[in-house]
Structures are given as structure tokens and as C-alpha cells.
Amino acid sequence: MVTKEWQIMYEDNDIIVCYKNAGLAVQSARLGTRDMVSILKTYLKEQAPNAGEPYLAVVHRLDQPVRGLVIFAKNKKAAAALSSQLIDGHMEKRYLAMVHAQREEHDSSLQPGVHKLVDYLVKDARTNLSRVVPEKTAGAKRADLTYECLKTFREEKTGRMEALLEVQLGTGRHHQIRVQLSHAGLPIIGDRKYGDDPEGTGTPFPLLCAWKLAFDHPATGKRMQISAEPDMIDFPEIL
């Protein structure tokens, strides 16, 4: 289990794979804000102080409140190869999500087996929120994911059904997992934007973690598989 704010999980001459904790941005537009890019550039500069400005490319991002694995490229060739895998779906990302069933009729969505969600999403740039809309809505983009229920729990105080899901994305839309699960009646615990804990009580961040990453190494072609369990005790033990 990762317990630090951030941690390097794998590094070589071409890539760095890091785990970031919830609340730490991958890359921030705010001047002076601490983020993974600035942290890693400082780290690389310290490793080779006479090598000039280090190259670091963001291959993909995680929402700031979401914890988990992120991959960075240390040269342009690696960045291009990894970005291509991301676009064509060859890079595989799996997430863990702690959810609850909003109503009893949603309990059936937490039965064993693989479940698929297909929706159409529109992003509102003004509010930085996405929402599910009818397919023919202007600007709507298809979003699909699959999830498997790993464990279920009955919350003692409320009696509501809670569950640990493993989620795999078929597309990469803005806030996709958070939006689709909430729309299906299974909001992520701690997600104040999309239907759970609107008053700000309980856990401060959504219980969502990018915990598995698989891709072909941009230089060797070897299939890489990296995993990291969530850092918070709110998640049950996985392994």
C-alpha cells in the first residue's frame, strides 16, 4: 500500500510511473502550484544537475481528487509511442471505486459478474462538470465502461449497500467514471460533485483509485503491468 503523497513505482531512461495521492494535481495551470510535473522536473534536475532542462511529457491525467498511477515520458519518442497506445486503446487502465446504491432497486447492479454502462456525455466548460444526455444532443460523446463487483458491504448506520468495484474504461471522457456510476445510481463515496456527500461530511476525496496500468514499453516493446493499492484505509484490503 502506498502511504506517501507521491511515489515512483517504476523508472528507466524512457518513462516514469508514479503513484499520486488524492488532492495532488498532475499538472496545474496555476502559477506556483505544487503538482506532479513540477515535482518530477525538480527530481530529474537533481539527478542530473548539468544536463539542462529535463524533458517530461504528461501522457495522461487523473483528476486532482483522484489517486493512483500516472505515466510520464522522459523523451519525445517515448511520449509519441505512449500517446499512440492511449489513443488506440492499447494502454489499459483499471480503477477501484467504492460506491453505494442510492436506492434498493440499484442493489441488483452490484450482483457478481461484469456489468457494462453506455451513456452519452456533454461537458460544461463553465462549471467543469459533465452530465449524461440523450444520444442526439449536440456535442454529446459516447462513453462506455465495464465494472465488476469485488466485494459488497451493508453499512451499519444507514443500511445502504456499499461495494468495491473494479472499473475498466472503454473511452476516456471528462469525469467519466464519476458521472456514469452516479447516473447508474451507484455514486462514488466521497464524491461531492456527482451525487454523494454534498454537505462535505465524511471522506474528503472520492474513493476512486487508478490502481492498475498496462502498456507496451515505448523502447523495448515489452508488455508492462504495474499496480498499486490505494493509500487510504477507507478502501478494504484488495490482495
C-alpha positions as CSV (number, residue, x, y, z in Angstrom):
1,M,0.0,0.0,0.0
2,V,1.3,3.5,-0.9
3,T,1.4,5.9,2.1
4,K,3.4,8.8,0.7
5,E,2.0,11.9,-1.1
6,W,3.7,10.6,-4.2
7,Q,6.0,7.8,-5.0
8,I,7.9,6.5,-8.1
9,M,6.7,3.0,-8.8
10,Y,8.9,2.4,-11.9
11,E,11.6,4.4,-13.7
12,D,14.1,3.9,-16.6
13,N,15.6,6.0,-19.3
14,D,12.3,6.5,-21.1
15,I,9.5,6.6,-18.6
16,I,8.5,7.3,-15.0
17,V,5.4,5.7,-13.5
18,C,4.2,7.4,-10.3
19,Y,1.5,7.0,-7.7
20,K,0.0,10.3,-6.7
21,N,-2.2,10.8,-3.7
22,A,-5.7,12.4,-3.8
23,G,-5.5,16.2,-3.9
24,L,-2.3,16.5,-5.8
25,A,-2.7,17.7,-9.3
26,V,-0.9,16.0,-12.2
27,Q,-0.3,19.4,-13.9
28,S,-1.7,22.7,-12.7
29,A,-2.3,25.9,-14.7
30,R,-1.9,27.9,-11.5
31,L,1.5,29.6,-11.2
32,G,3.4,28.3,-8.2
33,T,1.0,25.4,-7.5
34,R,2.7,22.1,-6.4
35,D,1.9,19.4,-9.0
36,M,3.5,16.1,-10.2
37,V,5.1,17.8,-13.2
38,S,7.0,20.4,-11.1
39,I,7.9,17.7,-8.5
40,L,9.3,15.3,-11.1
41,K,11.2,18.0,-13.0
42,T,12.9,19.0,-9.8
43,Y,13.7,15.4,-9.1
44,L,15.2,14.9,-12.6
45,K,17.2,18.0,-12.3
46,E,18.7,16.8,-9.0
47,Q,19.6,13.5,-10.6
48,A,21.5,15.3,-13.5
49,P,22.2,18.9,-12.5
50,N,24.4,19.6,-15.5
51,A,22.1,18.1,-18.2
52,G,20.0,21.2,-18.8
53,E,16.2,21.5,-18.5
54,P,14.8,18.0,-18.1
55,Y,12.2,16.7,-20.6
56,L,8.9,15.4,-19.1
57,A,5.7,14.8,-21.0
58,V,2.3,14.1,-19.5
59,V,0.9,11.1,-21.2
60,H,-2.5,11.0,-19.4
61,R,-4.0,12.7,-16.4
62,L,-6.0,11.9,-13.3
63,D,-8.5,14.4,-11.8
64,Q,-6.9,16.2,-8.9
65,P,-9.1,14.5,-6.2
66,V,-8.4,11.0,-7.7
67,R,-5.4,8.9,-6.5
68,G,-3.4,6.4,-8.4
69,L,-0.9,5.6,-11.2
70,V,0.2,8.1,-13.8
71,I,2.8,7.6,-16.5
72,F,5.2,10.3,-17.8
73,A,7.6,10.2,-20.8
74,K,11.2,11.3,-20.4
75,N,11.8,11.9,-24.2
76,K,9.8,12.8,-27.3
77,K,10.0,9.3,-28.8
78,A,8.5,7.7,-25.7
79,A,5.9,10.3,-25.4
80,A,4.7,9.7,-29.0
81,A,4.6,5.9,-28.6
82,L,2.7,6.0,-25.3
83,S,0.2,8.6,-26.6
84,S,-0.5,6.4,-29.6
85,Q,-1.3,3.5,-27.2
86,L,-3.6,5.7,-25.2
87,I,-5.5,6.8,-28.3
88,D,-5.9,3.3,-29.8
89,G,-6.8,1.7,-26.5
90,H,-3.7,-0.5,-26.2
91,M,-2.9,1.1,-22.9
92,E,-5.1,-0.5,-20.2
93,K,-6.1,1.4,-17.0
94,R,-8.1,-0.2,-14.2
95,Y,-9.7,1.6,-11.3
96,L,-11.0,0.8,-7.9
97,A,-14.2,2.6,-6.8
98,M,-16.1,2.4,-3.5
99,V,-19.7,3.1,-4.3
100,H,-23.1,2.9,-2.6
101,A,-26.5,2.0,-4.0
102,Q,-28.7,5.1,-3.8
103,R,-31.9,3.0,-3.6
104,E,-32.8,-0.6,-3.1
105,E,-33.5,-1.1,-6.8
106,H,-29.9,-0.3,-7.5
107,D,-28.7,-3.2,-5.4
108,S,-29.1,-5.5,-8.4
109,S,-26.4,-3.5,-10.1
110,L,-24.0,-4.9,-7.6
111,Q,-24.5,-8.6,-8.4
112,P,-21.5,-10.8,-9.3
113,G,-20.3,-10.6,-12.9
114,V,-19.2,-7.9,-15.4
115,H,-21.6,-5.0,-16.0
116,K,-21.4,-2.5,-18.8
117,L,-22.5,1.1,-18.9
118,V,-23.0,3.1,-22.1
119,D,-24.0,6.7,-22.0
120,Y,-23.6,10.0,-23.9
121,L,-21.9,12.8,-22.1
122,V,-21.6,16.6,-22.5
123,K,-19.0,18.6,-20.7
124,D,-19.9,22.1,-19.3
125,A,-16.7,24.1,-19.5
126,R,-18.2,26.8,-17.3
127,T,-18.8,24.6,-14.3
128,N,-16.2,21.9,-15.2
129,L,-18.9,19.2,-14.9
130,S,-20.1,16.5,-17.2
131,R,-23.6,15.1,-17.5
132,V,-25.5,12.3,-19.2
133,V,-27.7,13.4,-22.1
134,P,-29.7,11.8,-24.9
135,E,-27.6,10.4,-27.7
136,K,-28.6,13.1,-30.3
137,T,-27.7,16.0,-28.0
138,A,-25.4,18.5,-29.7
139,G,-21.8,17.9,-28.6
140,A,-22.6,14.6,-26.9
141,K,-19.8,12.0,-26.8
142,R,-20.3,8.2,-26.3
143,A,-18.9,6.9,-23.0
144,D,-18.6,3.3,-22.1
145,L,-17.1,1.3,-19.3
146,T,-17.3,-2.1,-17.6
147,Y,-17.2,-2.8,-13.9
148,E,-17.0,-5.9,-11.8
149,C,-18.2,-6.0,-8.2
150,L,-15.3,-7.3,-6.0
151,K,-16.9,-7.0,-2.5
152,T,-20.2,-5.8,-1.0
153,F,-20.9,-4.4,2.4
154,R,-24.0,-3.4,4.3
155,E,-23.4,0.0,6.0
156,E,-24.5,-0.3,9.7
157,K,-25.9,3.1,10.3
158,T,-27.9,3.7,7.1
159,G,-28.4,0.1,6.0
160,R,-27.4,1.1,2.4
161,M,-25.5,-1.3,0.2
162,E,-21.8,-0.4,-0.4
163,A,-19.5,-2.1,-2.8
164,L,-15.9,-2.2,-4.1
165,L,-15.8,-2.1,-7.9
166,E,-13.0,-2.7,-10.4
167,V,-13.7,-0.4,-13.4
168,Q,-12.2,-0.5,-16.9
169,L,-12.7,2.3,-19.3
170,G,-13.7,1.8,-22.9
171,T,-13.4,5.5,-23.6
172,G,-11.7,8.4,-21.9
173,R,-14.2,11.2,-21.2
174,H,-14.2,14.0,-18.7
175,H,-15.0,12.7,-15.2
176,Q,-16.4,9.6,-17.0
177,I,-16.3,7.1,-14.1
178,R,-17.7,9.5,-11.6
179,V,-20.5,10.6,-13.9
180,Q,-21.6,7.2,-15.3
181,L,-21.6,5.5,-11.9
182,S,-23.6,8.3,-10.3
183,H,-26.1,8.2,-13.2
184,A,-26.5,4.4,-12.7
185,G,-27.4,5.0,-9.1
186,L,-24.0,4.0,-7.8
187,P,-22.3,7.3,-6.8
188,I,-18.7,7.0,-5.6
189,I,-18.4,7.6,-1.8
190,G,-16.9,11.0,-1.0
191,D,-17.6,12.4,-4.5
192,R,-19.3,15.8,-3.7
193,K,-19.6,16.8,-7.4
194,Y,-21.7,13.9,-8.6
195,G,-24.2,12.9,-6.0
196,D,-22.6,11.7,-2.8
197,D,-21.8,13.6,0.4
198,P,-23.0,17.0,-0.9
199,E,-22.6,18.6,2.5
200,G,-18.9,17.8,2.7
201,T,-19.0,15.3,5.6
202,G,-17.1,12.0,5.7
203,T,-14.1,11.3,3.5
204,P,-12.7,14.4,1.8
205,F,-12.0,12.9,-1.6
206,P,-13.8,10.4,-3.9
207,L,-12.8,6.8,-3.1
208,L,-11.5,6.3,-6.6
209,C,-8.1,4.9,-7.4
210,A,-6.3,4.2,-10.7
211,W,-4.6,1.0,-9.4
212,K,-3.5,-1.0,-12.5
213,L,-1.7,0.2,-15.6
214,A,-0.6,-2.0,-18.5
215,F,1.2,-0.8,-21.7
216,D,3.9,-1.7,-24.1
217,H,7.3,-0.2,-23.2
218,P,8.0,2.5,-25.8
219,A,11.6,1.4,-26.3
220,T,11.6,-2.4,-25.8
221,G,8.0,-3.3,-26.7
222,K,7.8,-5.4,-23.6
223,R,4.3,-5.5,-22.0
224,M,4.5,-3.7,-18.7
225,Q,2.0,-4.2,-15.9
226,I,2.2,-2.0,-12.8
227,S,-0.2,-2.0,-9.8
228,A,-0.6,-0.1,-6.6
229,E,-3.2,-0.5,-3.8
230,P,-5.0,2.7,-2.6
231,D,-3.4,4.7,0.1
232,M,-6.4,5.3,2.4
233,I,-7.9,3.0,5.0
234,D,-11.4,3.8,3.5
235,F,-10.7,1.1,0.9
236,P,-10.9,-2.5,2.0
237,E,-7.9,-4.8,1.5
238,I,-7.7,-6.0,-2.1
239,L,-4.9,-8.5,-2.1
